[in-house]
Amino acid sequence: MPPSPPPRHFPSPFELPATFPSHAAHVVMADGACIATFVYGSLDTAPAPVLMLHGNGEEHGIFGPTIDAVVRAGTPVVALDARAQGRSTRGTLPLTYELMAADALAVLDALGVAAAHVLGFSDGGIEGLLLARDHADRVLSLTTLGANLSPEGVIEDDEWDIRGSVAAHRAWAALADGPAPAQVDLALLSPTPQEALVTAELLQLMLDEPHIPAGSLEVISCPTTIMVGELDCVSVEETTAIHRAIRGARLVVVPDAGHTLPKQAPDLVTAELLATIGRCQGAEA
């Protein structure tokens, strides 16, 4: 008997940016991945941009209201769809957070951006920590939302069974390995077996990575804000470890909010992001 369709990966809707991009193109990586890259506002005359990095299984539109507000405030935005997500393609290299952080740097290089303020949500927050730790000259300030240091830092429950979802997507992907049911074009399924395979790989990434020693974050010196929902699936212990490791970091716990702060509290995310950028500019004065 064919398997049941797998659950959608983060299916809840979000508000896309109303701002029209000034640039939208693919940046090609060495392994063939094409990273969909979007610029909102102008990189020619405005201050250093904000680099926005989304979470697992999403695309840059998750930051819609924040993109609009930041551009209105006079700061441009560089937003990308991480490889294998949104409008970006997979490439051939094994998926790691370090690889996706390297993709973000390559995007900045392609746009001629020397340094940026970084806003990272969930997986994007992990990438932001890696960028600020390993490429301090490229990160002017850092705002993370729901970042974790290890797979154990993500709390699963009955409503969010990552392992069960991986198994369901792999079972669906296996349809492509056997004879198709009569009169069924697998390319018309939602998801297709190939899409299910990629989703399983993305979810597996959360089970296998990251492995970031809290002590390694002590080298981060840019203005940093660590945000987390009061009801977040990221453990309090890991959020506390990140906050304590980064000297001068600001910790913001959003009451009654869960993990998806870009959707649940976009105004607060925007306010904290702009305040963090302001701390950077104040330090330069």
HELIX and SHEET records of a PDB file:
HELIX    1   1 HIS A   60  PHE A   63  5                                   4    
HELIX    2   2 GLY A   64  ARG A   72  1                                   9    
HELIX    3   3 TYR A   97  LEU A  111  1                                  15    
HELIX    4   4 ASP A  123  ASP A  134  1                                  12    
HELIX    5   5 ALA A  136  ARG A  138  5                                   3    
HELIX    6   6 PRO A  151  GLY A  153  5                                   3    
HELIX    7   7 ILE A  162  ALA A  173  1                                  12    
HELIX    8   8 ALA A  174  ASP A  177  5                                   4    
HELIX    9   9 LEU A  186  LEU A  188  5                                   3    
HELIX   10  10 PRO A  193  ASP A  208  1                                  16    
HELIX   11  11 ALA A  214  VAL A  219  5                                   6    
HELIX   12  12 VAL A  236  ALA A  245  1                                  10    
HELIX   13  13 LEU A  261  GLN A  264  1                                   4    
HELIX   14  14 PRO A  266  GLU A  284  1                                  19    
SHEET    1   A 8 HIS A  23  VAL A  28  0                                        
SHEET    2   A 8 CYS A  34  TYR A  40 -1                                        
SHEET    3   A 8 VAL A  77  LEU A  80 -1                                        
SHEET    4   A 8 VAL A  50  LEU A  53  1                                        
SHEET    5   A 8 ALA A 116  PHE A 121  1                                        
SHEET    6   A 8 VAL A 139  LEU A 145  1                                        
SHEET    7   A 8 THR A 224  GLY A 229  1                                        
SHEET    8   A 8 ARG A 250  VAL A 254  1                                        
END                                                                             
